[in-house]
Amino acid sequence: MSDGQVYATRKFTFSAAHRYWRAEWSPAENRRVFGNLTVSHGHNYVLEVTIRGPVDAQTGMVMDLAELKRVVSDAVVQRFDHADLNADPFFLPGVIPTTENLVRASWDLLLPKLGQERLWRLRLWEDPTFYVEYFGG
Amino acid sequence: MSTLELTRQYHFSAGHRLESADFSSEENERVYGQCYRQHGHNYLVEVTVTGRLDPVTGMAADLGALDAAVDRIILSQVDHYDLSSAVEALRGVPTTGENLARAFWKWLEPALPVGSLRRLVVIETDNNTFEYRGDAAR
């Protein structure tokens, strides 16, 4: 069979708390910019991890999805599930744990494990109405 | 005139197991785990075609023709069959999502207007999706 690239996507879920707050701003300024996001709240996040590559002629797989599950669970899900994102080292130094920053943090955690050639896209759903995609770079 | 992409979703149910003829049964069990056991899925197939917007009809692709082609070439071959044993065109191929996406592309592509097939997606479960865009795509 031909050897074009195939993209395989697996879905993961984790629940985490966060709030949007800049310490150097006044409470009024925080409320004006972030509104009700200044109060600690949480989401059921869904992370879609897409890997790509040629299909192994023997196994018929791009990558063993059980291995992908292990890698993502160890690197991302265990770190963020039932965690307060504001207390994570990624977000402590004044980085707001927006969906945008969280998808980039997840990328930084997964890239060394999966490699640039294989890791193609992360899509992070904050709730059923909103997601952010990141392709690295 | 604008070029658009249209995606249509189809469904079929089939049995399968993951097994490679190159492996011993112990190796198959090690590589494919529980997928080596006979089981099945409610598969979803997404087909994306591209076309120029026809100013008269307001359509960029003939979805009726697409439905008929997908039904004849894919769905009728796999719906309520055992992919691992009953589909001649898949004989000797491990029926992973990757291989199904490529196989369905290969079957369908010649039946559609030249160059119109853009993307073929096989959704095996709510958690696992496999996408193929042809050999040219990087």
Boltz contact constraints between the chains, C-beta under 6 A:
constraints:
  - contact:
      token1: [A, 2]
      token2: [B, 135]
      max_distance: 6.0
  - contact:
      token1: [A, 4]
      token2: [B, 135]
      max_distance: 6.0
  - contact:
      token1: [A, 6]
      token2: [B, 98]
      max_distance: 6.0
  - contact:
      token1: [A, 6]
      token2: [B, 132]
      max_distance: 6.0
  - contact:
      token1: [A, 7]
      token2: [B, 131]
      max_distance: 6.0
  - contact:
      token1: [A, 8]
      token2: [B, 130]
      max_distance: 6.0
  - contact:
      token1: [A, 9]
      token2: [B, 129]
      max_distance: 6.0
  - contact:
      token1: [A, 10]
      token2: [B, 127]
      max_distance: 6.0
  - contact:
      token1: [A, 10]
      token2: [B, 128]
      max_distance: 6.0
  - contact:
      token1: [A, 11]
      token2: [B, 127]
      max_distance: 6.0
  - contact:
      token1: [A, 55]
      token2: [B, 98]
      max_distance: 6.0
  - contact:
      token1: [A, 58]
      token2: [B, 20]
      max_distance: 6.0
  - contact:
      token1: [A, 58]
      token2: [B, 22]
      max_distance: 6.0
  - contact:
      token1: [A, 59]
      token2: [B, 31]
      max_distance: 6.0
  - contact:
      token1: [A, 60]
      token2: [B, 94]
      max_distance: 6.0
  - contact:
      token1: [A, 60]
      token2: [B, 96]
      max_distance: 6.0
  - contact:
      token1: [A, 60]
      token2: [B, 98]
      max_distance: 6.0
  - contact:
      token1: [A, 60]
      token2: [B, 99]
      max_distance: 6.0
  - contact:
      token1: [A, 61]
      token2: [B, 96]
      max_distance: 6.0
  - contact:
      token1: [A, 61]
      token2: [B, 98]
      max_distance: 6.0
  - contact:
      token1: [A, 62]
      token2: [B, 98]
      max_distance: 6.0
  - contact:
      token1: [A, 66]
      token2: [B, 33]
      max_distance: 6.0
